[in-house]
């Protein structure tokens, strides 16, 4: 009964009027401000503390509810429910990553239309739309607490946003460099980092990095792709004149 009551309050709060622009949807940067607003809307002397152990369940409920709005491309409702879900459960890595991807990948298409999706890469106006939503996705990720923001997956996500959505290779390198330096970083991340270095014109650094990376790779682990890394090292060595073709 308590959970049903709390969820009904959540739904009532979520259907309240809110600002019409994407920019305004991000006017409050802090999660504690989001929770303060939520607590205020509960009213009647109630507090967010009433959620207790139901906070994570409520966050999941809100996130599932968000997909109903996503289906109908209700931009503002999706943004608002994302913000509430991460305010209720800020440690849920999935919310942060999935939310950023929806903002950066889906919302630009919603704005220009399916038939004009190619314009997001082919025209100046379309690229500006893509850049705007990429920045909003980064703003969303910037709200994550330090324990989440410093994770390899979030760093990778920020790097991809800079690389693929903002056409900002140096910015991407900043995050990939941090990600590959973390313990237990997946093998593929190092290979991607090396290719971004090459794309940035830092072939020598990519060559040295891959050689050091290769020395740490285990034999017999298919995920390590040791022969592939060896071949790429050779290719870069030829480019640099360090190895013979």
N, C-alpha and C positions, 0 to 999 in steps of 0.2 A: 504493500500500500504506500509506504513512504517513497519507494522508487517511482511508482506511478505518479505520485503527487509532485515530486521533484521534476520529473520529465515533463509533466504538463506545464509547470512553471517555466521550464526551459523553452518549450515551444511557444508559449505566450510571449516570452522575451524576444525570441528570434523573429517573431512576426511583427515586432514594433517597427515603425517607420525609421528609415535611416537615409543618410546622404546618397545622392544619385550619382556622384562621380567616383571613378576608380581612385583618384587621388585622395578624395575625402575619406574613403574607406580605410585609409592607412594613417589617419590624422593622429591616432593615439599609438605611440610606438611601444609603450611598456605593457607587459602582461599584467602587472599589478593594477594598472589603470583599467584594463579590460575587466578584471575580476571585481574591481570596485564598482564599475558600471553595472555589472551583473548583479552584485549584491544589492545595489541601490534599487534595481528593478524588481528584486524579490519583494521588497516592501514589507509592511506590517511587522516590523521588528525582526524579520528573519535575516539570517546571515548565510553567506556561502558555506560556512562551517556545517550547516545542516546536511550538506552533501556527504560529508565524512568519507567513508569508504566507497561511496557511490560516484565519486568524482570521475574516476577512470571509466566506469560504465556509462556515465552521462556523456563523457567526451566521445566515446565510441558511438553512442546513440546520435549525437549531433553530427558526427562525421558521416554516418550512414544516411542521415537526413539530408546532408549536403549533396549527396549524389542524386537525390531526387531533383534538386535544383540544377545540378550539373547537366542532367539529361535534357533539360529544357533551356539550357544556356542562360540561366538567370545569374548573370555576372555578379551583381551586388549581393544577392542572397548567398551565393557560394563563398564569396570573400568573407562575409560576416560570420558564417558558420565555421569556416576555417579558423578564424581568429578566436572564436569562442572555444572551439575544441582544443586548440593548443593552450589556451588560458586555463582550461580545466585540467589538462594533462600535458604539461610542457615537456615531459620526458619521452613522449611517444615519437620516436624517430620517423616512423612511417608517415605521421601527419605532416611533419615538416617537409619531407622529400616529395610525397605525393602532392601536397599543396603547391609547392614551388613548381612542380612539373605541370600541373593544371594551369597555373597562372601563365607560365612561359610558353607552353605548347598549345593549349586549347583556346585560351582567351583571345590571343591575336587572331585566330581563325574565326572566332565568334564575331569579332569586330568587323573584319573585312569580308566575311562570307566564304563558304567552301570553294566557290568557283574562282575566287580571287586569292586563294591561299598562296599561290605561287608568287604573288606580288610582294609577300613578306620578305622575299629574297631577291626579287628581280627589279623592284622599283624603289626610288628614294622614299616615297611616302609609305610604302609597305615596310621598308626597313625601319623607319621611325616608329611604326606601330610595334614591330618586333622588339626593338630596343626598349620601348616604354614598358612593355610587359616583362621583359627580362629584368629591368631595374626593379619593378614591383615584386618579382619573385625573389630577388636578392634582398629587398626590404623585408619581405616576409621571413626569410631565413635569418635575417639580422635580429629578429625578435627572440630567437632561440636562446635558452640559457647557456652559459659557458660549457657546461658538461656535455651538452648536445652539439653546440657549435664547433667544438674542437674535435669532433669525431671524424674519422676518415671519410665516411659516407657524405657528411655535410660538406666537408672541404672539397671532395670530388664534385658534388653537385654544384657548388659555387664555381668551380673551375670550368665545368661544362657550360654553365650559363654564360660565363665570359667568353668562352671559346666559340660555341655554336650559336649563341643568341645575340651576343654583343659584338662579335667579330674582334674581340679584344684578346689577342694571343698573349701579350705580356701579363695581363690580368689573370688569365687562365693558368699561366706558369706559376704565379705566386701561390695559388691554392694547391695545384698538383705537387709542387715542391714540398709543401707542408704535409700533404697526404702521404707521399711515398716515404717520408722520413719517419712516419709512425710505425711502431712495432706491428708485425703481422699484416702489413699492407699486402693486398692480393698481387700476384705476379703481373696480371694484366695492367695494373695501374702504372707499373714502372715502364712497361712497353709504350703505353699511351703518353706518358710524360716525355719519354725520349722522342716520340714523333712530334710532339708539340714543340720541343726544343729545335728540331730540324725545321719545322714550319716557321719558327722565329729566326731562322738563320744561324742558330747556335749548333752547327753540326759537330764541331770539336767537343763541345760539352756533352752532347748526346752520345758521341762515340765513347768518351771516357766513362760516362755514367753507365752505359750498357755493358762495358767491359767489367766494371766493378760489380754490376748486378749479376752478370753471367757467373762470376766466381762464387756467388752465394747460392746458385740454383742447384737443387738436388737432381741426381740422375733418377730416371724411372718415374718421375712425376709428370704426367701428361699436361697438367695445368701450367707447369713451368715453361713449356714449349722451348726447351733448351736449344734444339736445332734451329728453330726459327730465330731466336735471339742471336745465335752464332752467325747465321746468315746475314742478319741485319748489321751486325758489327762489321762483318766483312765488307758489305756494301758501303757503309759509311767510311770505313778505312780506305777503300778505293777512292771515294770522293775527296778524301783529305790527302791522298797520296801516301798513306801510311802502309797500305797493303797493295799487293799486285792483283790485277783482275784475273 
